[in-house]
Amino acid sequence: MPLDDAQARLRLVQDRIAHAAGLANRKPSEVTLIAISKTHEAEAIRPLLAAGQRVFGENRVQEAQGKWPELLAKTPGIALHLVGQLQSNKAGDAVALFDAIHSVDRPSLVTALGHAMDKAGKRPACFLQVNIGDEDQKGGCAVAALPELLAQARIATLPVAGLMCVPPADVDAAPYFALLAKIARDNGLDGLSMGMSGDYETAVMIGATHVRVGTALFGAR
Ligand SMILES: *Cc1c(COP(=O)(O)O)cnc(C)c1O
């Protein structure tokens, strides 16, 4: 992808975020754009870095370990977010590489992350993932299990930044975003990681603090 394209795509997404934020009387700076670079090689990521984007997301620890160390070494100020499911045995690797983890969804993972953070002396921000549409195949804890998971995360001293969800595909995401926002409010949490290429403006209007945008920035995977 040429630099001009990367700049244009980034500008467009930023403008749309700013517009949606304005409609909700929010500041654009309240919304962090996470560029989801999964499946894309370093060559595809560099133009976006050159365009000024600094926050990126990956869904697999191993894939991220393959391409990011070199990019991180060359460009200061990058923040890496893990947005995909995490196995407990990869908790140490995830803590070492990522600045935020959006897929904390079960007690065993909370325990593993707590130990990994103690050992590493580094505490990436954590989002608790909620299975907001109660779908069998999706990651995330059940809505009913969230208060207990949050309590466990606090005991393990994970820095809980907020909640994350991936709503059911092919239906209006807005009610699911609104539900996640309500659950966050009920539990005294501020961060809301929600919204992807097809619905990030909606998510921003409903209160998203972090949107995870891949296709609209990188093109189709
Ligand atoms: C791939 C992915 C995204 C980005 O999806 P796009 O539709 O390409 O913007 C966001 N969140 C998660 C958890 C993902 O796996």
The ligand as a Gaussian input file, in Angstrom:
#p B3LYP/6-31G(d) Opt

LIG

0 1
 C       -9.925000      -8.515000      13.164000
 C      -10.453000      -7.862000      14.370000
 C      -10.854000      -6.512000      14.344000
 C      -10.815000      -5.643000      13.101000
 O      -11.810000      -6.021000      12.197000
 P      -12.088000      -5.173000      10.859000
 O      -13.493000      -5.531000      10.521000
 O      -11.094000      -5.625000       9.852000
 O      -11.938000      -3.741000      11.186000
 C      -11.315000      -5.965000      15.527000
 N      -11.379000      -6.683000      16.672000
 C      -10.998000      -7.965000      16.731000
 C      -11.104000      -8.701000      18.019000
 C      -10.529000      -8.599000      15.584000
 O      -10.178000      -9.892000      15.653000

